[in-house]
Amino acid sequence: MLIPSLPPPRQWLSLNGHGATTISRTLKTLTILLTTLALAAPAPNLAIAQVGLPGGGVSGGLGQIPSTLRDTVGDATSRVDALTGRLQDGAEDALRAPSRLTALIRRSRGALEADPQGWPVVSGELVAVGMTAEARRAALGEGFTVVREERLEALDLTTVVLAPPRGQSLSRALQRLQRLDPTGDYAFNHVHQPAGVLEPALPPAAPSIPPPQASSSVRLGLIDTGVEATHPALVGSRLIQRGFAGPPRMGAHGLAVASLMVGRTADFSGAAPGAALFVADVYGGSPAGGSSTDLAEALSWMVESRVQVVNISLVGPRNALVQAAVRQAEARGLTLVAAVGNDGPAAPPLYPAAYDGVVGVAPVDRRDRILPEAGRGSQVDLSAPGSDMAAAGVAGSWVTVRGASFASPLVAGLLAGESLSSLERSARDLGQRGPDPVYGQGLVGETLRTAPDAVGARQRLAN
């Protein structure tokens, strides 16, 4: 009888959603097959040992199977069930990703459309980075119009947002610009999401609270939604908020991330408790919030504000403007930390985590296992707790969080007090020996997980 062939165990979690489901079904089939062999084989030397199980002396019915074999088969079944659950979780997250993007575009009521790969982009807008006067004249002569122009002094970048000629799709218009100016940088105005899900309903505008007199010398940055400055976890920190898609508005995602960076109460502590936090809200309740132009402007503000480390728990595709802004910010001494995303192990690299120089962070559970929905690849630099832990929730509450969004701020907070090289040296090696595409250099911040029960967290926030 032939036993189904399986890829090496280390490859099981490198599959996409369909592959993970197929492997889990095959594992269950294998378990049933082993049990059938044990029940049916009359020979005393059944070659079960070939698949790692003890054999010999098996004949007749279940009652005659040696207890060691029964226990092994039972244990294998339990392990398969557990692995199947983890693989299926990852598969469901991978399959949900496209539907989330489609739903986001539908909810925007025309403010967003899809690029050829299905990523949401701002309708009717293309972005030029450092456009020359000659290229601009050529574009205007072809029927393009200038929507707005922005000079980002801190990054030494100039962006021009163009509308395509009447009746021309964004994709065709982008191709036309690239033919007119082959050496220029042109892109869709992509919309980034909080590591997968944008909160559909946002509370009223965040109140402005005067910062404490004694401010920390450490300056951290957060590019996300606005935060609830009155939350008990944040009242001891100096918070400065600025909106880039309208006035700053509180959001559950940004609030949870902020608390993991600088929050502090008697029962809870972020990675850099009490540090000053500059919050760039790139959403502001706008359906087109989180755009590439918003991110570039937020990065410019961070440089102007002399922030040292910025956390970005957002994901999107590669974008010429954001890539240029990241490169310029890093050249000016800014350390960028970003979540690798939750679209599954077979998903393509997500950005900004995958840009050169950005510290990409993957999430692990309370047993230090990578979350099955986490991204994998060379963009993973470090891993940190990303589930089974508490963070601040709206209206002074606490929530249980899960996802890459919540591992990244822990690393950003730790980098406020030590260099990246020092943090990497202190990381605990997991998975394959040495750096690997699952855990990166290893696990850091493992003592920063606050148990949900410690603060009475009831609701769950997954991103």
C-alpha positions as CSV (number, residue, x, y, z in Angstrom):
1,M,0.0,0.0,0.0
2,L,1.4,3.4,-0.9
3,I,1.6,6.1,1.7
4,P,0.9,9.7,0.4
5,S,4.1,11.7,0.0
6,L,4.4,14.9,1.9
7,P,6.8,17.9,1.7
8,P,9.3,18.3,4.5
9,P,7.6,19.7,7.7
10,R,9.4,23.0,7.4
11,Q,7.7,23.6,4.1
12,W,4.2,23.0,5.3
13,L,3.7,26.6,6.5
14,S,5.2,28.0,3.3
15,L,2.1,27.1,1.4
16,N,-0.8,29.3,0.3
17,G,-4.3,28.8,1.6
18,H,-5.2,26.1,-0.8
19,G,-1.9,24.3,-0.2
20,A,-2.3,24.4,3.5
21,T,-5.8,22.9,3.2
22,T,-4.5,20.1,0.9
23,I,-1.7,19.2,3.3
24,S,-4.0,19.1,6.3
25,R,-6.3,16.8,4.5
26,T,-3.4,14.6,3.5
27,L,-2.2,14.4,7.1
28,K,-5.6,13.2,8.2
29,T,-5.7,10.7,5.4
30,L,-2.3,9.4,6.5
31,T,-3.5,9.0,10.1
32,I,-6.5,7.0,8.9
33,L,-4.2,4.9,6.8
34,L,-1.9,4.1,9.7
35,T,-4.9,3.1,11.8
36,T,-6.2,0.9,9.0
37,L,-2.9,-0.8,8.6
38,A,-2.7,-1.4,12.3
39,L,-6.2,-3.1,12.3
40,A,-5.9,-5.1,9.2
41,A,-2.3,-6.3,8.9
42,P,-1.9,-10.0,10.0
43,A,1.9,-10.0,9.8
44,P,3.8,-9.5,13.0
45,N,6.4,-7.2,11.4
46,L,4.2,-4.5,9.9
47,A,6.5,-1.8,8.5
48,I,5.0,1.0,10.5
49,A,8.5,1.9,11.6
50,Q,9.1,3.3,8.1
51,V,6.9,6.3,9.0
52,G,8.3,6.8,12.5
53,L,5.9,4.6,14.5
54,P,6.7,1.5,16.5
55,G,5.6,-1.7,14.8
56,G,5.5,-5.5,15.3
57,G,3.1,-8.0,16.9
58,V,-0.1,-6.5,15.4
59,S,-3.0,-8.7,14.3
60,G,-6.7,-8.8,14.7
61,G,-8.9,-6.1,16.0
62,L,-8.3,-2.8,17.9
63,G,-8.3,-4.6,21.3
64,Q,-5.2,-6.6,20.2
65,I,-3.1,-3.6,19.1
66,P,-0.3,-3.0,21.6
67,S,-1.0,-0.1,23.9
68,T,2.1,1.8,22.6
69,L,0.8,1.7,19.1
70,R,-2.7,2.7,20.1
71,D,-1.2,5.6,22.1
72,T,1.0,6.6,19.2
73,V,-1.8,6.6,16.7
74,G,-4.0,8.6,19.1
75,D,-1.2,11.1,19.7
76,A,-0.6,11.4,16.0
77,T,-4.3,12.1,15.4
78,S,-4.3,14.8,18.1
79,R,-1.2,16.4,16.6
80,V,-2.7,16.3,13.2
81,D,-5.9,17.9,14.5
82,A,-3.8,20.7,16.1
83,L,-1.7,21.3,13.0
84,T,-4.8,21.2,10.8
85,G,-6.3,23.9,12.9
86,R,-3.2,26.1,12.6
87,L,-2.9,25.5,8.9
88,Q,-6.6,26.2,8.3
89,D,-6.4,29.5,10.3
90,G,-3.6,30.6,7.9
91,A,-5.5,29.4,4.9
92,E,-8.6,31.4,5.9
93,D,-6.6,34.5,6.5
94,A,-4.9,34.1,3.0
95,L,-8.3,33.7,1.4
96,R,-9.9,36.6,3.2
97,A,-7.3,39.1,2.0
98,P,-8.6,39.5,-1.5
99,S,-12.2,39.8,-0.3
100,R,-11.2,42.5,2.3
101,L,-9.7,44.5,-0.5
102,T,-12.8,44.1,-2.7
103,A,-15.1,45.1,0.2
104,L,-12.9,48.2,1.0
105,I,-13.2,49.4,-2.6
106,R,-17.0,48.8,-2.6
107,R,-17.5,50.7,0.6
108,S,-15.6,53.7,-0.7
109,R,-18.5,54.5,-3.1
110,G,-16.2,55.5,-5.9
111,A,-13.4,57.0,-3.9
112,L,-11.2,54.0,-4.6
113,E,-10.7,51.6,-7.5
114,A,-8.4,48.6,-8.1
115,D,-5.1,48.5,-9.8
116,P,-4.4,45.5,-12.2
117,Q,-3.3,43.4,-9.2
118,G,-6.4,44.2,-7.2
119,W,-4.8,46.7,-4.7
120,P,-7.0,49.7,-3.8
121,V,-5.9,53.0,-5.3
122,V,-7.3,56.5,-5.1
123,S,-9.7,57.0,-8.0
124,G,-8.5,59.4,-10.7
125,E,-5.0,60.0,-9.3
126,L,-1.5,59.1,-10.5
127,V,1.6,60.2,-8.6
128,A,4.8,61.5,-10.2
129,V,8.0,61.7,-8.0
130,G,10.5,64.4,-9.0
131,M,8.8,65.1,-12.3
132,T,10.9,67.2,-14.6
133,A,9.6,70.3,-16.3
134,E,9.9,68.7,-19.7
135,A,8.0,65.6,-18.6
136,R,5.3,67.9,-17.1
137,R,4.8,69.8,-20.3
138,A,4.6,66.5,-22.3
139,A,2.0,65.2,-19.9
140,L,-0.1,68.3,-20.0
141,G,0.1,68.2,-23.8
142,E,-1.4,64.7,-23.7
143,G,-4.4,65.8,-21.7
144,F,-3.2,65.1,-18.1
145,T,-4.1,67.7,-15.5
146,V,-2.3,68.6,-12.3
147,V,-4.5,67.9,-9.2
148,R,-2.0,69.1,-6.6
149,E,1.7,69.5,-6.0
150,E,3.5,68.9,-2.8
151,R,7.0,69.8,-1.8
152,L,8.3,67.6,1.1
153,E,11.3,69.7,2.2
154,A,12.4,67.4,5.0
155,L,12.7,64.5,2.4
156,D,13.9,66.7,-0.5
157,L,11.0,65.3,-2.6
158,T,8.5,66.9,-4.9
159,T,5.3,65.0,-5.8
160,V,2.8,65.9,-8.5
161,V,-0.6,64.2,-8.5
162,L,-2.0,64.0,-12.0
163,A,-5.5,63.2,-13.3
164,P,-5.7,61.1,-16.5
165,P,-7.1,62.4,-19.7
166,R,-10.9,62.2,-19.9
167,G,-12.1,58.7,-20.7
168,Q,-8.8,57.1,-20.1
169,S,-8.4,54.4,-17.4
170,L,-5.8,54.8,-14.7
171,S,-3.8,51.8,-15.9
172,R,-3.6,53.1,-19.5
173,A,-2.8,56.5,-18.3
174,L,0.1,55.2,-16.1
175,Q,1.5,53.3,-19.1
176,R,1.2,56.5,-21.2
177,L,3.2,58.5,-18.6
178,Q,5.9,55.9,-18.5
179,R,6.2,55.9,-22.3
180,L,6.4,59.7,-22.3
181,D,9.1,59.7,-19.6
182,P,10.8,56.3,-19.4
183,T,13.2,57.5,-16.7
184,G,10.6,59.0,-14.4
185,D,9.0,57.6,-11.3
186,Y,5.2,57.2,-11.7
187,A,2.7,55.2,-9.6
188,F,-0.8,54.7,-8.6
189,N,-1.8,56.4,-5.4
190,H,-2.1,53.1,-3.5
191,V,-4.1,52.9,-0.3
192,H,-2.4,51.1,2.7
193,Q,-4.3,49.2,5.3
194,P,-3.7,48.5,9.0
195,A,-2.0,45.1,8.4
196,G,-5.2,43.9,6.7
197,V,-8.3,45.5,8.0
198,L,-9.3,49.2,8.1
199,E,-11.8,50.0,10.9
200,P,-15.1,50.7,9.1
201,A,-16.4,53.1,11.7
202,L,-14.3,55.7,13.4
203,P,-15.2,57.7,16.5
204,P,-15.2,61.5,16.7
205,A,-12.2,63.7,16.3
206,A,-9.5,63.0,19.0
207,P,-9.3,65.7,21.7
208,S,-6.2,67.8,22.0
209,I,-4.5,67.4,25.3
210,P,-1.6,69.6,26.5
211,P,1.6,67.5,26.9
212,P,3.1,67.1,30.3
213,Q,5.8,69.6,31.3
214,A,8.4,66.9,31.8
215,S,8.8,65.2,28.4
216,S,10.9,62.2,27.5
217,S,14.0,62.7,25.5
218,V,13.0,59.7,23.4
219,R,10.8,60.5,20.4
220,L,8.8,57.7,18.8
221,G,6.5,58.0,15.8
222,L,3.4,56.2,14.8
223,I,1.8,56.2,11.3
224,D,-1.7,54.8,11.7
225,T,-5.1,56.0,12.8
226,G,-5.4,58.6,15.5
227,V,-5.4,57.5,19.2
228,E,-7.5,58.2,22.3
229,A,-5.2,60.4,24.3
230,T,-7.4,60.0,27.4
231,H,-6.9,56.3,27.7
232,P,-5.4,55.4,31.1
233,A,-2.5,53.6,29.4
234,L,-1.5,56.8,27.5
235,V,-2.1,59.7,30.0
236,G,1.5,59.5,31.2
237,S,2.9,59.9,27.7
238,R,3.5,63.1,25.7
239,L,1.2,62.7,22.6
240,I,1.4,64.9,19.6
241,Q,-1.2,64.1,16.9
242,R,-1.5,65.4,13.4
243,G,-3.9,64.4,10.6
244,F,-2.9,63.9,7.0
245,A,-6.4,63.0,5.6
246,G,-8.4,65.4,7.6
247,P,-8.4,66.1,11.4
248,P,-7.0,63.3,13.5
249,R,-9.7,60.8,14.5
250,M,-9.4,58.0,17.0
251,G,-9.3,54.5,15.7
252,A,-9.1,51.2,17.6
253,H,-6.1,50.0,15.6
254,G,-3.9,53.0,16.2
255,L,-4.8,53.1,19.9
256,A,-3.9,49.5,20.5
257,V,-0.6,49.9,18.6
258,A,0.2,53.2,20.5
259,S,-0.3,51.5,23.9
260,L,2.1,48.7,23.0
261,M,4.7,51.3,22.2
262,V,4.4,53.8,25.0
263,G,1.5,52.7,27.3
264,R,1.8,52.2,31.0
265,T,-0.6,51.4,33.9
266,A,-0.1,49.5,37.1
267,D,-0.9,46.2,35.3
268,F,0.3,47.0,31.7
269,S,3.4,48.3,30.1
270,G,4.4,48.9,26.5
271,A,8.0,48.6,25.2
272,A,8.9,52.2,25.9
273,P,6.5,53.4,28.6
274,G,6.0,57.1,28.9
275,A,8.0,58.0,25.8
276,A,6.9,60.9,23.7
277,L,4.8,59.7,20.7
278,F,4.2,61.6,17.5
279,V,1.0,60.2,15.9
280,A,0.4,60.7,12.2
281,D,-3.2,59.9,11.4
282,V,-3.2,59.0,7.7
283,Y,-6.9,58.0,7.7
284,G,-8.9,60.7,9.3
285,G,-12.2,59.1,8.4
286,S,-11.6,59.6,4.7
287,P,-12.5,56.6,2.4
288,A,-9.2,57.4,0.5
289,G,-7.2,57.6,3.7
290,G,-3.9,55.7,4.0
291,S,-2.8,56.7,0.5
292,S,0.8,56.8,-0.7
293,T,0.8,60.6,-0.6
294,D,-0.5,60.6,3.0
295,L,2.3,58.2,4.0
296,A,5.0,60.3,2.3
297,E,3.7,63.5,4.0
298,A,3.6,61.7,7.4
299,L,7.2,60.5,7.0
300,S,8.3,64.1,6.1
301,W,6.6,65.3,9.3
302,M,8.4,62.6,11.4
303,V,11.8,63.9,10.0
304,E,10.9,67.5,10.7
305,S,9.9,66.5,14.3
306,R,13.3,64.8,14.9
307,V,11.6,61.5,15.7
308,Q,14.1,58.6,16.1
309,V,12.0,55.5,15.5
310,V,8.7,55.2,13.6
311,N,6.3,52.2,13.6
312,I,4.1,51.5,10.6
313,S,1.7,48.6,11.2
314,L,0.3,49.1,7.7
315,V,0.6,47.0,4.5
316,G,0.3,47.7,0.8
317,P,2.1,46.9,-2.5
318,R,5.4,48.4,-3.7
319,N,4.9,52.0,-4.6
320,A,7.5,54.4,-6.1
321,L,6.5,57.4,-3.9
322,V,6.5,55.5,-0.6
323,Q,9.8,53.8,-1.5
324,A,11.4,57.1,-2.3
325,A,10.1,58.7,1.0
326,V,11.3,55.7,3.0
327,R,14.8,55.9,1.4
328,Q,15.0,59.6,2.1
329,A,13.8,59.3,5.7
330,E,16.3,56.5,6.4
331,A,19.1,58.6,4.9
332,R,18.2,61.3,7.5
333,G,18.6,58.9,10.4
334,L,15.0,57.7,10.9
335,T,14.6,54.0,11.8
336,L,11.5,52.5,10.4
337,V,9.8,49.4,11.8
338,A,6.8,47.7,10.0
339,A,4.5,44.7,10.3
340,V,5.1,42.0,7.7
341,G,1.4,41.4,7.3
342,N,-1.2,38.7,7.9
343,D,-2.0,37.5,4.3
344,G,-0.5,34.0,4.8
345,P,2.9,32.4,4.3
346,A,2.7,32.2,0.5
347,A,1.6,35.9,0.1
348,P,4.1,38.1,-1.8
349,P,6.1,40.5,0.3
350,L,4.1,43.4,1.7
351,Y,5.3,47.0,2.0
352,P,6.7,49.1,3.7
353,A,8.1,46.1,5.7
354,A,9.8,44.8,2.5
355,Y,11.6,48.0,1.5
356,D,15.4,47.9,2.0
357,G,16.4,49.1,5.5
358,V,12.9,48.8,7.1
359,V,12.8,46.5,10.1
360,G,10.1,43.9,9.3
361,V,8.5,42.2,12.2
362,A,6.6,38.8,12.4
363,P,4.2,37.8,15.2
364,V,4.5,34.7,17.5
365,D,2.0,33.2,19.9
366,R,2.4,32.7,23.6
367,R,4.3,29.4,22.9
368,D,6.7,31.3,20.7
369,R,5.3,29.8,17.5
370,I,4.9,31.9,14.4
371,L,1.3,32.7,13.7
372,P,0.1,30.7,10.7
373,E,-1.2,33.8,8.9
374,A,2.1,35.7,9.2
375,G,4.1,36.7,6.1
376,R,7.3,34.9,5.4
377,G,10.4,35.8,3.5
378,S,13.6,37.9,3.6
379,Q,11.6,40.9,4.7
380,V,11.3,39.3,8.2
381,D,14.1,40.8,10.4
382,L,12.8,40.0,13.9
383,S,9.8,38.3,15.6
384,A,7.9,39.5,18.6
385,P,4.7,38.6,20.6
386,G,1.7,39.1,18.4
387,S,-1.2,37.2,20.0
388,D,-2.6,36.2,23.4
389,M,-2.0,39.6,24.8
390,A,-3.7,42.8,25.8
391,A,-3.7,46.3,24.4
392,A,-5.7,49.5,24.9
393,G,-9.2,49.6,23.6
394,V,-11.6,52.5,22.9
395,A,-13.3,54.4,25.7
396,G,-10.7,53.3,28.3
397,S,-11.3,49.6,27.7
398,W,-8.8,46.8,27.0
399,V,-8.8,44.3,24.1
400,T,-7.1,41.1,23.2
401,V,-5.0,41.5,20.1
402,R,-3.6,39.2,17.4
403,G,-1.5,39.9,14.3
404,A,1.6,41.4,12.9
405,S,0.3,44.9,13.6
406,F,0.9,44.3,17.3
407,A,4.3,42.7,17.2
408,S,5.8,45.6,15.3
409,P,5.3,48.3,17.9
410,L,7.0,46.2,20.5
411,V,10.2,46.2,18.4
412,A,9.8,49.9,17.7
413,G,9.6,50.6,21.4
414,L,12.6,48.5,22.2
415,L,14.7,50.3,19.5
416,A,14.0,53.5,21.4
417,G,16.5,52.3,24.0
418,E,19.1,50.3,22.0
419,S,20.5,49.9,18.5
420,L,19.2,47.5,16.0
421,S,22.4,45.5,16.0
422,S,22.3,45.2,19.8
423,L,18.6,44.1,19.6
424,E,19.4,41.5,17.0
425,R,22.3,40.1,19.1
426,S,19.9,39.7,22.1
427,A,17.3,37.9,20.0
428,R,16.5,34.3,20.9
429,D,17.0,32.1,17.9
430,L,13.9,30.1,16.8
431,G,13.2,27.9,13.8
432,Q,16.1,27.1,11.6
433,R,19.5,27.9,13.1
434,G,20.5,31.4,12.4
435,P,18.5,34.0,10.5
436,D,15.6,32.5,8.6
437,P,12.5,33.7,6.6
438,V,10.1,32.8,9.4
439,Y,11.5,34.3,12.6
440,G,14.3,36.5,11.1
441,Q,17.1,37.0,13.6
442,G,14.9,35.6,16.3
443,L,12.5,36.6,19.1
444,V,12.6,39.8,21.1
445,G,10.3,41.4,23.6
446,E,8.9,38.1,24.9
447,T,8.5,39.6,28.4
448,L,6.3,42.4,27.1
449,R,3.2,40.3,26.6
450,T,0.5,41.4,29.1
451,A,-2.0,38.6,29.6
452,P,-5.6,39.7,28.7
453,D,-6.9,38.6,32.2
454,A,-4.4,40.9,33.9
455,V,-6.3,44.0,32.7
456,G,-9.8,42.4,32.1
457,A,-9.7,42.4,28.3
458,R,-12.9,41.1,26.9
459,Q,-13.1,42.0,23.2
460,R,-10.7,40.9,20.5
461,L,-9.0,43.0,17.8
462,A,-7.2,41.0,15.0
463,N,-5.1,42.7,12.3
